[in-house]
Amino acid sequence: MNWSEFKTIAHNGLWKQNPGLVQLLGLCPLLAVSNTLVNALGLGLATTLVITLSNTTIAPVRSYVPNEIRIPVFVLIIAVLVTVVQYLMNAYVYDLYLVLGIFVPLIVTNCIVLARAESFASKNPALPSAVDGLMMGLGLSAVLATLGGMREIIGKGTLLSGIDLVFGENSKAWVIHVIPDYHGFLLAILPPGAFIGLGLIIAAKNWLNLRAERKVRSQPVPVAMPGAVQG
C-alpha cells in the first residue's frame, strides 16, 4: 500500500464516507451513549478496536471462506472479537463498562463493522483493510465525541464528566465546568437531543463541502495561448 492509497482510505473514513455523517450507520449509540464526551468516546474507541481487528482478521482468510457462508463466518469472527474487547473493558475500565452496558456486546450487530468486513476486508489485503477499519472507527469516534461534547456542554454545562470512570477518583478534578452554576437543559441529554445534534453536525459538514466545491469552481482555468509551442 503506497502513500496515495493510504490518504484515500484515510480521507474516506474520516470525511468522505464517514459512517456517522454520510453512511448514517451505527446510530444506536447516538441515542443513549453520546450524552457525555467520556461515554461517547469510550464506545467509539471500543468500536474502532473491533472494526480494525475484524478487518485485519477477515482479510487474510477471505479466500478460504465459501461465498455461501461468508456472512455467518464474518459475524462469528466479529462476535469473538467483541467478546475479547468486552472482557478487556470489564477488567480495566469496569465502571465505564457498567455505564455503557448492553451497547458494548451490541457492537456485534453494528452495521458499520459488518459493512466494512463485507465491502472492503473481503476484497482487499490485510494492511489496507486494517487501515480502513481504523479510519472508519476513528471517523465514527470523532462524530460521537463531538456530539457527546455538545450534548454535555448544553445539557450539563460541563466537559469530561465521568472521567473518573476511566482514571479513578483522583481524575474528578479534570472535569471542566464550561458554564458555572448551570442548571442544565434536559432536552440536550435526552434521545431527541442526539438527533438534533447529529443533524447540526451533518449540516455543518455539508456546508463545508459546498464551500470547498465553490472555491474550486471559482478558481480560474488556465487557457493555452494561441500559437504556444507544446513541449
N, C-alpha and C positions, 0 to 999 in steps of 0.2 A: 504494500500500500504506500503510494507516494504522498507528498505533502498536499497536492491538489485534491486527491481523493479524501484525505483527512479533513481538509477545510470544507469540502462539500458535505460530508457526513455531519460535521460539527454544525454547520450553518442550518442544515435541515432539522437536526434535533433540537437546537436551541432556539431557532426562529422560524424558518420557512415552513416546517412541518411539525411545529411544536405540538405535542399530544394534548396539552391542556387548552391551547388557544386556537389551533387550526383543526386538528383532528377531533377535538372535543371527546376524548376517550378518558376513562377513569374518573368520571365525575362524582362518583360516590363519596370520596374523601372530602369533596368541597362542601358537603352538607354538614358533616359532624366533626371533622378533624381540623379544618382550617380556621377555627375560631381564635387560635393564638399562633404566633410565629413558631414557638417551640414544637407544638403538636404537629403543625403542618410540615415543618422541615423534618421532623423525626420520621413521619410516614413517607415523605418524599424520598429521603435518603435510603430508607429500607426498600422502597420500590425500585430505586436506582440500582441497588446492590442485586436485587433479584433479576432485573432485566439484563444487567451486564453479565451475570453468571449464567443465566439461561441461554442468552445468545452465544456466549462462549462455549457452552456445553453442547448445544444443539448443532452448531455449525460443523464440527468435525464428524458427527455421526449422521448427518443428513442423508448421505448417500447409502447408508446401510438400513434406513427405515423405509419399509414399503409405503408407497403413496397412500394406500387404503387406510393405514392405521397411524399416519403421521400425527394427526391432531391428538388422539389419545396418548401417544407417546410423548408429545410435547407437553401436554398437561401434566403427565406423570412426572416429568423432569422438573417442571416448574413447581409442582406441589412439594417435591423433595427439597428443593432449594428454599422455598418459603418456610418449610418446617425448620431448616437449619437456621435461617435468619430469625425465626420466632424464638428458638431456643437461645440464640445469642442475646437477643434483647431481653429475654426472661432472666438470663444470667447476669448481664452487665448493666442494663437500664430498666430494672424491674418496675419502678414506679411509672416511668413513661409507657412501658408495655401495658400496664393496667389501664392507663388513661386511653390509649389507642384501642384497646380491647379487641373486638371482633374484626376491626379493619386490618389488622396485621395478617391473620390467616386468609382474609378475603382477597389478599393480593393474588392468590391463585386464580381467581376469576376476573382479575383486572384485564380489561380488553387490551391495554397497551402492551402488556407482557406477551400475550399470545399473538397479537398482531405483529410485533417485531420478529417474533420467532418464525411466523409463517411467511411474512413478506420480505424479510431480509436475511435472517440467520440461516434459513433453509435453502438459500440460494447463493450465499457468499462464504468465503473462508473465515477462519476463526478470528483473526485480528480485526478486519473491518467490522465483523459482527459485534465484537466486544466494544469497539469504539462507538458503533451505532447505539448499542444498548446503554452505554454510559452517557452519551449525549442526549438521547431521548429521556433518560431518567433525570439528568440534570435540568433539562428543559422543563419537565413536569415539576421538579423540586423548586425551581425558580418561580414558577407560577403559584404553587402552593405557598411558598414563603412570602411572596408579595401579597397574595390575598390574605394570608394569615396575619401579616403585619398590619395591613389596612384595617381588617376587622378588629384586631386587638386594640389598635390606637383609637379608632372611632367608638368601639364598644366599651372599652375599659379605661382608656387613657394611658395605657402602659405599653411597654415593649419588652419582650423576653420574660413575660410572666410564665412561671412554671419551669424556669431554667434549673431550679433545684431538683426537678425530676431526673435530670441527667447528671448534674455535677454535685449534688448534695446540698445540705442545708446552708453551708457557707456561701453558696452562689446566689442566695436570695438578694444579696446586696447588689448584684449585677442588674437587677430589674430597673428599667428606665421609666420614670414617671413623666411621660411626654406632656400630659395635661394634669397638673397638680389639682387636687381637690375636685376631681371629675366624678360625677355621679353616674356616668355610663349612659350608653344608648343601646337598649336591648335589641332592637332590630338588627344591628350590625353583627351580633354574635348568634343570632338565630339563623336557621337554614335560608330564609329569604334573603338575608344579608349576603350570603355566599353567592347567590345567583346575581344579585345586583352588583356586587364587587367584581365578579368574573366578567359580567357584561361591560363594565367600565374598563377593565384591563384589555378585553378584546377590542373595544372601540379605540383605545389608545394605540394598540398595535396596528390596527387598520389605518389609523390616521398617519402613523409614521411610515407605513408602506406607501400610502398615497403621496405623501410629501416627498419620499425618495423617488417615486416614479415621475412626479412633476419636475423634480430637479434634473433628472436625467433627460427628460424631454426638452427642457429649456436650454440645454447646452447646445451651442452651435455645431452644426455638422460640417466638417471640413470639406471644402469643394476644390477639386483639382483645377488648376489654372489651364486655360486653353493653350495648347502647344507645349505643355510641360513634357519634359523628357522622362520617360519611365525607365528607372534603372533597375 
